[in-house]
Amino acid sequence: MIPLPATMFESLGDHCAHVLATTPSASVSVAVARDSSPVHAEAFGLADLEEERPATPGTAYLLASITKPIMATAVCLAAQEGLLGLDDPVEKYLDGVRLSRHRDHGVPTVREVLQHRAGLGSHFDFTYAPLSRPSTRQAIERYGTLYREPGSRFEYSNLGYGIVDAVLQAVTGQDPAEFVKDHVFAPLGLLSCHIGPEYLGPAQEAVRHTAAGGRYPVYDTSHRGASLAWATASDLVMFGLSHAGASGVLGPASVAAMRDALPVGSGLGYGLGWFVSRVGTYTVVSHSGSMGGVATMLVVVPELRLAACVLTNRTGAAVRDSVLGHLMGELVPGFTRASLPPPGGAPARETAIPSGIWEGHVDTYTGSIPLILHVRNGQVEASLDGNEPVAAQLVTATPEWDLRALFAVQLPTPDARANSPLLSLDLNQRDGVLAGAARSLKDGEQDGWLGNYLSHWCELRP
């Protein structure tokens, strides 16, 4: 076992102070656990910029997508107890809801949903108080569309973990957050942990801030199991240790199943709720989180019986990544930030869509909306719902998509109008048809808070 450097935590404090002084930030909370207990926890900066309230090691942060390995743990526990089968069709547990299929695709399994290989489109939705969120069932009915054969390719989708919420409720009879509280958090002694739009635990919470330093209101989502867990850094690393040989709620076979990862990028795979990579001779399991007012990371090195996390409460990953790089560089020989998620973007290539006019539609929960594309020498214009053509702000292609284009065009559905003023198209040409996803989105926090990212089936013909 490699000993922890005696001066590591002193240099960590100096590094955190420097980063907070030189980078737009609010606070950062760091914890390290080894063998069976935390060995260090420290917080810097302000948990609330407006009230100038300092962050402490006892401050609870919203974890964003670190919620996923927590929820995957709960699903694997339910499977371990015989309540569900990881290789069962997920529709078996959706109370009659059928995932939409515009091609002859099969039904994804629970395991494929946890792996982001169900065939679902990219998705996130956030509803700000005092508005109420769509239910998980409504989100599945509106956006639960398969864009490819289940198991064929990785596409990160928060909606999949909303589906996991529905599966857990169906097989346990409990609200998913309560099941996790009773069967994951409580047995591990994680008293600060909670899942929900507002923090209801015993600690003080870190207020979420925009990149400009504004205050985020309470927000909710249809995919709580993807995004809305809360914890102090000390409790989060103890959850991490439960996947690194310390006492946990899962047996060895279930822990191994969660680390059984398929590749998603160079040197990076995704298992059941965990990214998996290598640093030298060590396996590293990890998950990042990034959304409105939040940037987080949890890293677990099973061979070292080691877990570490970095939590911040302002939009943007610069502080998180700088502190994480310093911390892990001290803890794990050979560590580089490139070893961890998120995976790099797909390389761009020139689009090969021939010039011409393509006509078709975007399928939405309010009905089919006409769409016409004019393609000329690599330039693209879109006319949506009979409106004047709008030139694309960006036109490219990737190994996965023959055409990617972004337009300042509003999809006229209530969900898109709420906070998603742009339209992107990700389309493939097969047998003379352009088909794929039309996605409503917003460019970061422009004019307010983080928007939604909503995928819809799109099909066009010459």
C-alpha positions in Angstrom: 0.0 0.0 0.0 1.4 3.4 -1.1 1.5 5.7 2.0 -0.1 9.1 1.7 2.5 11.9 1.4 2.9 13.7 4.7 2.8 17.2 3.1 0.0 16.4 0.6 -2.9 18.0 2.5 -0.8 21.1 3.3 -0.1 21.6 -0.4 -3.7 20.8 -1.3 -4.8 23.7 0.9 -2.4 26.1 -0.8 -3.6 24.9 -4.2 -7.3 25.4 -3.3 -6.7 28.8 -2.0 -4.8 29.8 -5.1 -7.5 28.4 -7.5 -10.3 30.1 -5.6 -8.4 33.4 -5.7 -7.7 33.3 -9.5 -10.7 31.5 -10.9 -14.4 32.6 -10.8 -15.7 30.3 -8.0 -17.7 30.0 -4.9 -16.4 27.1 -2.8 -14.7 23.7 -3.1 -15.0 20.8 -0.7 -12.5 17.9 -0.8 -12.4 14.6 1.0 -10.2 11.5 0.9 -10.9 8.1 2.4 -8.6 5.1 2.8 -9.3 1.5 3.8 -12.4 2.0 5.9 -12.6 5.6 7.0 -12.1 9.3 5.9 -8.5 10.5 6.3 -9.0 14.1 5.3 -11.9 16.6 4.7 -11.5 20.3 4.0 -13.6 23.0 2.5 -12.6 26.4 1.1 -14.6 29.5 -0.1 -18.2 30.4 0.3 -21.2 28.0 0.4 -23.4 31.1 -0.2 -21.9 34.1 -2.0 -24.8 36.4 -1.2 -24.8 35.7 2.6 -21.0 35.2 2.6 -21.5 31.9 4.5 -18.3 29.9 4.5 -18.2 26.3 3.3 -17.2 23.7 5.9 -16.4 20.0 5.7 -20.0 19.5 6.9 -21.6 21.3 4.0 -23.8 19.2 1.7 -23.5 19.7 -2.1 -25.7 18.7 -5.0 -23.8 15.9 -6.7 -25.3 16.1 -10.2 -24.4 13.0 -12.2 -22.6 11.3 -9.3 -26.2 10.3 -8.5 -25.9 7.7 -11.3 -23.5 5.3 -9.5 -25.6 5.7 -6.4 -28.8 4.8 -8.2 -27.1 1.9 -10.1 -26.0 0.5 -6.8 -29.6 0.5 -5.7 -30.7 -1.3 -8.9 -28.0 -3.9 -8.5 -29.0 -4.4 -4.9 -32.6 -5.0 -6.0 -31.3 -7.5 -8.6 -29.2 -9.1 -5.9 -32.3 -9.6 -3.8 -34.2 -11.1 -6.7 -36.6 -8.2 -7.3 -35.5 -7.7 -10.9 -33.2 -9.1 -13.5 -30.6 -6.9 -15.0 -31.1 -8.7 -18.4 -34.8 -8.4 -18.3 -36.5 -6.1 -20.9 -36.9 -2.8 -19.2 -40.5 -2.4 -20.4 -41.4 -5.4 -18.2 -41.2 -2.9 -15.3 -42.8 0.2 -16.9 -46.4 -0.4 -16.2 -47.5 -0.7 -19.8 -45.4 2.2 -21.2 -43.7 1.3 -24.5 -40.6 3.0 -25.7 -41.2 4.5 -29.1 -39.5 2.8 -32.1 -39.4 4.1 -35.6 -37.3 1.2 -36.8 -37.4 -2.5 -36.1 -35.5 -2.2 -32.8 -35.6 -4.6 -29.9 -36.4 -3.7 -26.3 -33.4 -2.6 -24.2 -32.6 -4.4 -21.0 -32.2 -2.9 -17.5 -28.5 -3.4 -17.9 -28.3 -1.6 -21.2 -30.2 1.3 -19.7 -27.7 1.6 -16.9 -24.9 1.4 -19.5 -26.3 4.3 -21.6 -26.7 1.7 -24.4 -30.5 1.5 -24.5 -30.7 3.4 -27.8 -32.2 6.5 -26.1 -31.4 10.0 -27.2 -29.4 12.5 -25.1 -31.7 14.3 -22.6 -31.9 16.5 -19.6 -34.7 18.7 -18.3 -34.9 21.1 -15.4 -37.9 22.9 -14.1 -37.4 25.9 -11.9 -39.6 26.9 -8.9 -42.5 27.7 -8.8 -43.2 25.6 -11.9 -43.8 21.9 -11.4 -41.8 19.2 -13.2 -43.2 16.7 -15.7 -43.6 13.3 -14.1 -41.1 10.6 -14.9 -43.9 8.7 -16.8 -44.7 11.8 -18.9 -41.0 12.3 -19.8 -40.7 8.6 -20.8 -43.9 8.9 -22.9 -42.7 12.1 -24.6 -39.0 11.4 -25.1 -38.5 7.6 -24.6 -37.6 7.0 -28.3 -35.0 4.5 -29.5 -32.6 6.0 -32.1 -30.6 2.8 -32.6 -30.6 -0.8 -31.8 -30.2 -1.4 -28.0 -26.7 -2.4 -27.1 -25.2 -1.0 -30.3 -23.7 2.2 -29.1 -23.1 4.5 -26.1 -25.2 7.7 -25.9 -25.3 9.4 -22.5 -28.9 9.9 -21.5 -30.2 11.2 -18.2 -33.6 9.9 -19.3 -32.4 6.4 -18.9 -31.8 7.0 -15.2 -35.3 8.5 -15.0 -36.5 5.1 -16.4 -34.4 3.5 -13.7 -36.4 5.5 -11.1 -39.6 4.0 -12.5 -38.1 0.5 -12.5 -37.2 0.8 -8.8 -40.6 2.1 -7.8 -42.3 -0.8 -9.7 -40.2 -3.6 -8.1 -39.9 -2.2 -4.6 -43.2 -0.4 -4.1 -41.2 2.6 -2.6 -40.4 6.0 -3.9 -36.9 5.5 -5.4 -35.3 8.1 -3.1 -36.7 6.4 -0.1 -35.5 3.0 -1.2 -32.0 4.4 -1.7 -32.2 6.1 1.7 -33.3 2.9 3.5 -31.2 0.4 1.6 -28.0 2.2 0.5 -27.5 5.4 2.6 -28.7 4.1 6.0 -26.7 0.8 6.0 -23.5 2.7 5.0 -24.1 5.3 7.8 -24.4 8.2 5.3 -26.5 10.5 7.3 -26.0 13.6 5.2 -27.2 12.0 2.0 -30.5 12.7 0.3 -32.1 12.6 -3.2 -34.5 15.3 -4.2 -34.8 18.9 -5.6 -34.2 20.5 -2.2 -31.7 19.3 0.5 -33.6 17.8 3.4 -30.7 16.4 5.4 -29.1 17.5 8.6 -26.2 19.5 7.1 -26.2 23.0 5.7 -26.4 23.1 1.9 -24.1 24.7 -0.6 -26.1 27.2 -2.6 -25.8 26.7 -6.4 -24.5 29.7 -8.4 -24.3 30.5 -12.0 -21.0 31.2 -13.8 -21.7 34.9 -13.4 -22.2 34.4 -9.6 -26.0 34.6 -9.6 -28.1 32.4 -7.3 -29.9 29.4 -8.7 -33.5 28.8 -7.5 -34.7 25.3 -6.5 -35.0 23.1 -9.6 -36.5 19.7 -10.2 -36.3 17.2 -13.0 -38.0 14.1 -14.4 -34.7 12.2 -13.9 -34.0 12.6 -10.2 -32.1 9.3 -10.3 -29.6 10.8 -12.7 -29.0 14.2 -11.1 -30.4 15.1 -7.7 -28.4 13.3 -4.9 -26.9 15.4 -2.2 -24.0 14.6 0.2 -21.1 16.0 2.2 -17.7 15.2 0.7 -16.9 12.9 3.7 -20.1 10.8 3.2 -19.5 10.7 -0.5 -16.1 9.2 -0.2 -17.5 6.6 2.2 -19.9 5.6 -0.5 -16.9 5.4 -2.8 -15.1 3.1 -0.4 -18.0 0.7 -0.4 -17.0 0.0 -4.1 -13.3 -0.4 -3.1 -13.3 -3.3 -0.7 -14.8 -1.7 2.3 -18.0 -2.9 3.8 -20.9 -2.2 1.4 -24.4 -3.2 0.5 -23.4 -5.3 -2.6 -21.8 -8.6 -2.8 -18.5 -9.1 -4.8 -20.4 -10.3 -8.0 -22.6 -7.2 -8.0 -19.6 -4.9 -7.5 -17.8 -6.7 -10.4 -20.9 -6.3 -12.6 -20.9 -2.6 -12.1 -17.3 -2.4 -13.2 -17.8 -4.6 -16.3 -17.4 -1.7 -18.8 -17.8 -1.4 -22.5 -15.6 1.1 -24.3 -16.9 4.7 -24.9 -13.6 6.4 -25.8 -9.8 6.0 -25.8 -8.9 4.2 -22.6 -12.4 4.8 -21.1 -15.3 2.5 -20.6 -18.7 2.7 -18.9 -20.2 -0.1 -16.7 -23.3 0.1 -14.6 -23.2 3.7 -13.4 -19.4 4.0 -13.4 -16.8 5.2 -15.9 -13.9 2.8 -15.8 -10.3 3.6 -16.8 -6.7 2.6 -16.1 -3.9 4.6 -14.5 -0.8 2.5 -14.8 -1.5 -0.8 -13.1 -4.6 0.5 -11.3 -8.3 0.3 -12.2 -10.1 3.6 -11.6 -13.8 3.9 -11.3 -15.3 7.3 -11.3 -18.1 9.7 -12.2 -18.2 13.4 -12.8 -21.2 15.7 -12.5 -21.8 19.0 -14.2 -25.1 21.1 -14.4 -26.5 24.4 -13.3 -24.4 25.6 -10.3 -22.6 22.3 -9.8 -19.3 20.6 -10.8 -18.3 17.4 -9.0 -16.1 14.3 -9.3 -15.8 11.1 -7.3 -12.8 8.8 -8.0 -12.3 5.3 -6.6 -9.2 3.2 -6.9 -10.1 -0.3 -5.7 -6.5 -1.7 -5.6 -5.5 1.1 -3.2 -8.8 1.0 -1.2 -8.9 4.7 -1.9 -11.7 7.2 -2.7 -11.5 10.9 -3.2 -14.0 13.6 -4.3 -14.1 17.3 -5.2 -17.4 19.2 -5.0 -18.0 22.8 -6.1 -21.1 25.0 -6.2 -20.7 27.2 -9.2 -21.3 26.4 -12.9 -18.1 25.5 -14.7 -15.5 22.7 -14.2 -12.3 24.7 -14.0 -12.0 24.7 -10.2 -13.1 21.1 -9.9 -10.6 19.9 -12.5 -7.7 21.9 -11.2 -8.1 20.7 -7.6 -8.8 17.1 -8.7 -5.7 17.1 -10.9 -3.5 18.3 -7.9 -5.1 15.8 -5.5 -5.0 12.7 -7.6 -1.5 13.5 -8.9 -0.4 13.2 -5.2 -2.5 10.1 -4.5 -2.1 7.9 -7.6 1.3 7.6 -9.4 1.0 8.3 -13.1 -2.4 10.0 -12.8 -3.4 12.4 -15.5 -6.8 14.2 -15.9 -7.2 12.6 -19.3 -7.8 9.3 -17.5 -11.2 10.4 -16.2 -14.6 11.3 -17.7 -16.2 13.0 -19.5 -15.1 11.2 -22.7 -13.7 13.4 -25.4 -15.9 14.6 -28.2 -16.1 12.7 -31.5 -13.7 13.9 -34.2 -15.3 16.1 -36.8 -15.4 15.3 -40.5 -16.9 16.9 -43.6 -20.6 16.1 -44.2 -21.3 14.0 -47.3 -25.0 14.9 -47.6 -25.6 15.7 -51.3 -27.0 19.1 -52.3 -30.7 19.2 -52.6 -34.0 19.7 -50.7 -35.0 17.3 -48.0 -38.6 17.3 -46.7 -40.0 15.6 -43.7 -41.0 16.1 -40.1 -40.0 16.2 -36.4 -42.1 13.9 -34.2 -43.1 15.6 -30.9 -45.5 14.8 -28.2 -47.8 17.6 -29.5 -47.7 16.2 -33.1 -45.7 16.0 -36.2 -44.0 19.3 -37.2 -43.0 19.8 -40.9 -39.3 20.4 -41.6 -37.5 21.3 -44.9 -33.7 21.3 -45.3 -31.9 23.1 -48.1 -28.4 21.6 -48.6 -26.0 23.5 -50.9 -22.3 22.9 -51.1 -22.0 22.0 -47.4 -24.3 24.8 -46.2 -27.7 24.0 -44.7 -30.9 26.0 -44.2 -33.9 24.8 -42.2 -37.5 25.8 -42.6 -39.5 24.6 -39.6 -43.3 24.5 -39.5 -43.6 26.6 -42.7 -41.5 29.5 -41.5 -38.7 31.3 -43.4 -35.5 29.3 -43.9 -32.7 29.9 -41.3 -29.1 29.3 -42.1 -27.2 26.8 -39.8 -24.8 28.3 -37.3 -22.7 25.2 -37.5 -22.5 22.3 -40.0 -20.3 19.3 -39.5 -20.3 15.5 -39.2 -18.9 12.9 -36.9 -18.2 9.1 -37.1 -21.7 8.6 -35.7 -23.6 11.2 -37.6 -23.5 12.1 -41.3 -24.9 15.6 -40.7 -24.8 17.7 -37.5 -26.3 21.2 -37.8 -27.3 23.9 -35.3 -30.0 26.5 -35.9 -31.4 29.5 -34.0 -34.9 27.9 -34.5 -37.5 27.4 -31.8 -39.3 24.0 -31.8 -43.0 25.0 -31.0 -43.7 22.6 -28.1 -44.4 23.8 -24.6 -41.4 21.9 -23.2 -39.0 23.5 -25.8 -40.5 27.0 -25.4 -39.9 26.8 -21.7 -36.1 27.1 -22.0 -34.7 25.6 -25.2 -34.6 28.2 -28.0 -32.1 26.4 -30.4 -32.5 23.3 -32.6 -29.8 20.9 -33.5 -30.0 18.0 -36.0 -28.1 14.8 -35.8 -28.9 12.8 -38.9 -27.7 9.7 -40.8 -28.4 9.0 -44.5 -29.6 5.4 -45.1 -31.4 4.1 -48.2 -32.1 7.6 -49.4 -33.6 8.8 -46.1 -32.1 11.2 -43.5 -33.2 10.2 -40.1 -32.1 10.7 -36.5 -32.6 13.2 -33.7 -33.8 16.8 -33.7 -32.8 18.3 -30.3 -34.1 21.4 -28.6 -31.5 23.0 -26.4 -30.1 26.2 -25.0 -26.5 27.6 -25.1 -25.4 27.3 -21.5 -26.7 29.9 -19.1 -27.4 32.7 -21.6 -30.2 34.9 -20.4 -30.7 33.0 -17.2 -30.3 29.4 -16.1 -29.4 26.2 -17.7 -32.0 25.1 -20.2 -33.2 21.7 -21.4 -31.9 19.2 -23.9 -34.8 17.3 -25.5 -34.4 14.7 -28.3 -37.2 14.1 -30.9 -37.3 11.7 -33.9 -36.7 13.3 -37.2 -37.0 11.9 -40.7 -36.5 13.5 -44.1 -36.7 12.4 -47.7 -35.4 14.0 -51.0 
